[in-house]
């Protein structure tokens, strides 16, 4: 399919292009899972192959339909495949094999349950004593001392039975899971529970072992029940605000994003957030009482996830540029071209959303000035990033159109802020210049370091005679 770059610079909703890219990602995941199952049936240790661990991969591979394809795009599947490729290509202990295959059984069990199929699976409880039904908000919690203990999972149509350690049996139907109260339901020492949802299908999660294992930036915030409810409530408000004013954005976001993870913010920054190319559909962010700040953070990280999904199908940068680093207008250290491209795209989308928000008459002037400062600063930073990317990147044909389209949209946003106070815009421009002077090599886009600095001797402009040395500014 010949993609229209305009549909990927800003949200366009669930278009035919969006569906095509998503389906390609599903097919890619399913093919990799089938390949993993075939390889593991030969290379897994004998003790692992004797139990029904590999049955989860076989069962999942037999599923069909749009909902099943959606499960194949879940960040848990993404991260499971990442671990399999990175860790299990090396010699591993039997315990590592068993845990890796066990956590996938939760995906396979929920797929069979939701599709009304049969499955018989062996698994170990995860290191927290849980069986997580990844792809859903549901989990079964056993006492912590039962971590790594074996369980047997049986799915018969729309019914699930889990026989765990101590002969503790949990039996549930898909209907009873859907109506599970927030406090869960006890089965002796075990408990069936459900995570909060910020929107249908978007789970607030700080406990699922497989996904939390992938959170490597910033600290996980293990919130108590009231704090988690408040975290979720503000996110619900942010998503509701987006749905009211940006229906195309919320349509894409709720199709792609599946998990929101609370992070700590010990330095009390405005916001701390992260997302991962190996867990597409998971966004990590700190709590804020400000729905607009949470919306800004969600849009920023979602924009990264959107391009990460797109670039499976349609690369923007030509291969062979991953090792090149350049000046970043957002940080004091050098960043890769891909990072600059993703950053420019994210802040372009954030600025557009914030500009639309403060343009509405209901927005208070005091808050509006703070947002204007934010928008103006981001636009000058995006300008620097796009200039570097345009100067040094080698693009695919689609990437060339994408980059030119972003530059065009940036120009329109600069035009749209002409009503901002002039002094505010000039201050943002000056701050961008100061950062560039401190960390960039003149206007080349290269990062300035101790061994790579701006000390060229140049003739003074329109000054007769001699030369002067351009000194570095402190």
N, C-alpha and C positions, 0 to 999 in steps of 0.2 A: 504493500500500500504506500502511495506517495503522500506522506504526512504534510499537513498544513502547519507551519511553524507557529502561526498565530494561536492555534488551539493549545499550544504547550507553553507559550510565554505567559499567558494569563489563563485562568480557568475558562473552559468552554462547556463544562458539564459532561454527561455521559454520552458522548458522541460515538459514531461508528469507529472513529480512530481510537478513542479511549478503550472501547470494548476489544478492538483488534489487538492493541498492545497488552491489555490485561490477559486476553486469551493466550497470547504468545507466551507470557510469563507462566501461565498455568501449564501449558504444554511442556515448557522447558522443565518445570519442577517435576511433573509427572514422569517425564523421560529420565531425569536424573534419579528419581526414586526407584524406577524399574531397574536402571543400571546398577544402583546401589544394592538392591535386593539380589540381583543375579551375581554380583561380585561377592557379596557377603556369604551367599550360600556355598561359596567355594573357599573363601579366605578366613571366615570367622573361626575361632577356636572350636574344637569338637564339643566342648561342654556347652557352648553357646548354641550351637546348631541342634543339639539334642532337645532343647526346650523350644517352645512355640514363640520365640522372639521374632523370627523372620516372618511369621504369619501376619504381623501387623502391616508390613510393607506389601505383602501379597494382597491382603484384604483391601487396603487403601487403593491399590492399583486397579481393583475391579469396580470401583465406584464410577458413576457417570452423572452428568447434569451440571447445570450452572452453579448450584450450591456446592457441589463437590469441587468444581474448578476454583470457587472462591476459597475453600479450605486449602487447596494446593498453594494459594497465594498468601496464606497466613504467615506472619513473621516467625512462628514456631517452626514451620516447615523450612523456611528460609535459613534460620539459624541451625537447625538440625543438619541440613545439607552442608552448611559451611563447616560445622564441626567434623562431619564425616570426611569431607575433602581434606581438611587441614590436619586433624589429629589422627584419624584412623588410617591415614596413608602410611603412618609410622607404626613400629611395634608397640602394642598396647597390652595391658593386663586383661585377664578375663573379666575382672570387675568393671573396667572401663567399657568393654564391649557390652556387657549386660546393662549397664546404666544407659548407654547411648541408645540401644535398641528399646529399652523399657520406656523411656520418655516419649518415644514415637508412638507407643501403644495407646496413649491418651488421644492422639490425633485420630488414629485408626478406629478406636472404639467409638468416639463421637461421630465419625463419618458413618460407620455402620448403623449406629443408633438412629441418627437423623434421616438416613436413607432407607431404614427398615430392612437392613440386610442382617445376615448371620455372621458372627465372628467368635472365635475361641483363641484367646491370647494369654500368654504368660508375660509377667512383668515383675520388676522390682519397684517398690515404693521409692520415690526420689529421696535425696538427702534430708529433706524436711518431713519425711513420712507422708507424702501426698501422692495421690494419683490425680493429675490434672487432665481434664478433658479439653485439651487445647483446641481452639476454634470455637469455644463456647465460654460462658462465664462460670462454668460448673467445675467443682473439684470434690474429691473425697479425702478427708483428713483423718489419718490414724495418729495414735500417740507417737510423739517424737522418737521414742525408743524403738519403734518399728521401722525406722529408716533402713532402706536397702533390703527389707524383708520381702519374700515373694508373695505375689497375689495372682489369682486366676480371674480373668475377665471373660464373661460370657455375654454376648449380645444376641438376642432372639427378637427379630423384628424391631419393635419400638420399646423393648424392655432390656434393662442392663442389670447384671448381677456381678458383684465383685466379692470373691471369697478371699479374705485377707488373713494376716497372722492372728493366732489365737482363735481361729474359726469364726472371726467376726465377718458376718455377711451383710452386704449392703445391696438392697434390691430396689430399683427405681424404674419408672417408666419415663418416656420422653415428656409426657404430659405432666407428671408429678415434678420433674425437674423444672419445667417452665413455670410452675406455680410455687416453687420453693420459696419459703419466706426468707427475709434478709438474714435472720439468725441461723438459718439452715435447719437440718433435721438430723437427729441423733439416731445412731444404730449401735447401741451399746457404747463401746469406747471410741467408735468412729463417728464421723459427722459428714454428711453431704452438705456442701455450702455453695454459695454463688458470690461472685465478685460484683461490685457496683458497676453500673454502666452509665457513661456520660451521654450516650445516645444509643439507640438500638444497634447492637453489634460492636460497640466500642467500649471495651472493658477497662476499668481502672484496676491495675494489678501491681502488687509489690511483692508477690510471694511465689509465683510460678517458677520453679527452679530453672528450667531450660531457658526461658526468656531472661530471667534476672542474671543468669550466668553471662549473658551477652552484654550487659550494661557495664562498660569499662570506664566511662568518663563520668566524673562527679559521683557523689555518694548516694546510695539508695536511701530514701526516707521511708522507714517502716512506720507508717502512721497508725495511731490508735483509731478506733471506730469513729468517734466524733470528728477527728481531724480529717480522716479519709472522706467522710460524708461532706465536709465543707470543701475539700479539694475538688470533689466531684461536682458539687453544686455550682461553684464558680465556673468550672469548665462547661457545665450544661448551659449556663447563661451566655458564655462566650459563643458556644455553638448555635444557640438560639438567635443571638444577634446576627451572626453570619448568615443563618438561614433566612432571616427577614430581609437582609440587604444584598446578599450575594448568593443566590440560589445555585448558580453554576459551581461556585467554590464549594459549598457544603455538599453538593451531590458528589463531586469528585472525592472530597475528604472522607465522607462516610462510606464510600466504596473502597477506598484504599486503606484507611487507618483502622486498626483493629484493637490496639492496646495503647493505653496511656499510663506511664510509669511515674510516680512521684519521686522527685529528687530532693536532696538536702540543698540548702543555700546558706552555708555557714558564714560566708562573708557578707551576707545581706545585699547581694547584687540585686538589680531590678528583676532579673530572671536568669535562671540557669537551665540550660536545655541541651539535648543531644538527640541524634538519631543515627542509624547505622545502615550501611549499604548491605550488610549481611542479615538484617532483620527488617526488611521493608514492610511498613505497616505498623511499626512500633515507634512511638514518640515519648521521650522522657523529658519532664519539665518540673521545675519547682513550683510550689504553691504561691499564689498571689491572690489578694482580695479584689484585685482590679480585673474585671472581665475583659477590658480592652487590651491590657497587657497579656493576658492569657491567649486572647485571639491572635495578637501579634506573634506570640511564640508558636502557637499551633500552625499559623500560616507559614512562618519561616521554616519550621521543620518539615511540614507537609510538602513544601516546595522542593526541598531536598529529596524527599521520598518519591515525589512525582517524577523528577528527572532520573533518579536511580532506577525506577521502573521503566521509563522510556528508553534509557540507554542500553537495556538488554536487547532491544529490537533495533533501535536507531541511534548509533553512536553520534555524538556531536563533535568530539575531537578525534582526529586520526590516531591510529595506534602508534605507540613508541614515544609518547611524551610524558609518561607518568613520573619520570625522574627529574623533570625540570621544575625548579622552584623560582618564585618571583616575589616582588614586593606585594604585601597585602595592606590595603587601606584600613583593615579592621584590627590588625594585630601588629606587635613589634617584631614578629618572626616571619620568615619566608613561608610561602604556601605554594602548593602545586597549582598548575593551570586549571585543573578540574575543580579544585576548591574555590578558586577565584570565580569561575563560571557559575558554580552552584551558589556561591554567596551573592553574586550580582543578581541572579534570578530570584533568590529568596527575598532580598531587600527591595527589589523592584516590586514584587507582589505585596510585601508588607506596606511599602510606601503608598501604593495605589489604594489599598484597603483603608489605611489611616487617613489619607487625604479625603476619601469619600465620607468617612465618619465625621471628620471635623467640618465638612462642608454642609452638614445638615444643621438646620436652624436650632435644633434642640440641644446641641452640644454647648456646654458652658465655656465662656471665654477663657477662664483661668486654665482649665484643662486643655483647651485648644492651643494655647501658646506652648505648653509642654510638648504636645504632639507635633506642632510646627517645627520645633527645634529638632525633634527626632527625624521627621521626614526630610527636612533640608539637609541634615548631616548625612543621612543614608543616600540621598541622591548624589551628593558630591563623592561619596565613597564608591558608589556603583559606577560613576563616571570614570574614576581612576582604575577600577578593576576592569571595566570593559575596554578601556584604552590599552591596558597591558595585554589582555587576552587577544584583542584584534591585532596587536603588533607582533605577538610571538607565537600564537597558536596556529597549527595546521588543522583546518576544519574538514569534515566531510561535507558533501553537497548540502545535506540538510542542516548541518552545523553552521555553515556559512549563512544560510537564510535565517537561522535561529539567532545568531549573533547580531546580524544586521537588524532584525526585528526588535531585539532588546534595545539596541541603540536608538531606534526610532521611538520606542515607547518611553525611553528615558527622556528624550527631547520633549515629548508631549507632557511628561510630568513636570519638567522644569518650567514649561509654559504655564502649567496649571497652578504653580505656586507663586505666580507673579503678584498675587494679592497678599502674600505674607509680608510682614514688616521688613523693609529693606535691610535694616540693621541686623535682624535675625538671620537673614539669608547670607549676608556678608560675613557674619561671625562663623557660620557653618562652613563657608568657603575657606576662611582663614584657618580654621581648625584642621580642615583637610590638608591644606598646604603645609602647616606645621608638622603634621604627621608624616607627610611625604618627604619633607626636608630632612626629618630625623631618620627615616628608615629606607628611603629609596635613593638610588643612584641617579641624580638629576631627574630627567624625564624619560629615562630609558625603560622603566618598569622593572629593573633589576633591584634586588634587595641589597641594601648597604650593610656590610658587616666589617669586622676589624680588618679582614684581608681584602676587602672589595669595597673601596670607599671613593667618594667624589673628591679627588684632589687634582683634577686636570687643570693645567695652566691654559687660560684662554685670553685672547685679546679683548680689552674692554670695549664695549659697544659704543661706537661713534666717539671714541676718545683717542686722539692722536698720540702715537708713540708708546713703546713699552708694552708690558703685559702685566696682568695681575693674577694672583692665585686666589681662586675661589675657596674661601675657608669654610670648613664644616660648621654649621650652626650647632650650638650645644643642645 
